[in-house]
């Protein structure tokens, strides 16, 4: 029980500072009495809050003013050299690097971007799911990847360090985009096997240029090639076992081949490439590669089923380099075999695995005029990059 003297003191203090006798706290605070009313703990909390605000402000000012980081090389020099054939023979194929997602572009970051990542966390990168086909624009600056696993296309702009994911062609959702090739200047063609469609898109941002009105004879397009000399579009129809030759509006000009094992016949063809004279077809079900002229007449056929050097188990894709060498990706042998135009095996690289130069169900391949080689390593969810060194 409090004494009368104590109660009198409280009343006196109330009259000076405005205390509510029931609540025992100020009704209003007289500025002159504020220092006496603050406890040590309260002052400490205020100081700590102020200090935190100052620290965040100083970090933000520092990051914004002078802590930007420059762009790093997209393909940094590997710590170990991977090359084929192995020493002491001179290397002809050298491993360069890989793309697995948007973070591999390694763009420059401003101070404000770093501050945003510090405050709200880093944005999760977009990843490849199961890349099936790849192509580069003629300037080598933009890489397009068809990814049926993600039902999308990936655009890697190597020059601007920008990434774009495309899930629609115009109003149509991409279902199973499995093929991509260069189209008329400034565009690419994409074939969607599930939708039985071929689209022409801008090679800069993926906006639709046109949707080809395909004839009903097209069943399941697996690959596409545009011939700039003739303006014809070649569509590999895997379940029809032939090649449809179309105008750029999609109308049918002619068909090449039928199901069979004779020269000029196909069994589940899956890919197409071209040089100045011939078309090269990955004839998967026949375990071989065929060369035909633009009219469809057979020119050359090489390889067969087996496990000897030069044999093919599951040819998935084909490409031609600037010297006329034929590169064949084998999805079952998990490698890339290189032949001359007569079908003689020159070199192979790759084996099953997850490391540099190793593959797990590889798919599409594209070779730039500079000799840079892009290979879709589908089940490893990446595109590996190599460089061909001419003699």
Helices and strands as residue ranges (DSSP letters): H 4-17, E 19-20, E 25-26, G 31-33, H 34-37, H 40-66, E 83-84, E 93-99, G 102-105, H 111-120, E 131-136, E 142-147, E 152-157, E 162-166, E 168-169, E 172-173, E 177-182, E 187-192, E 197-202, E 208-211, E 221-227, E 232-237, E 242-246, E 252-256, E 269-274, E 278-283, G 284-286, E 288-293, E 298-302, E 315-320, E 326-330, E 335-339, E 345-349, E 351-352, E 358-359, E 362-367, E 372-377, G 378-380, E 382-388
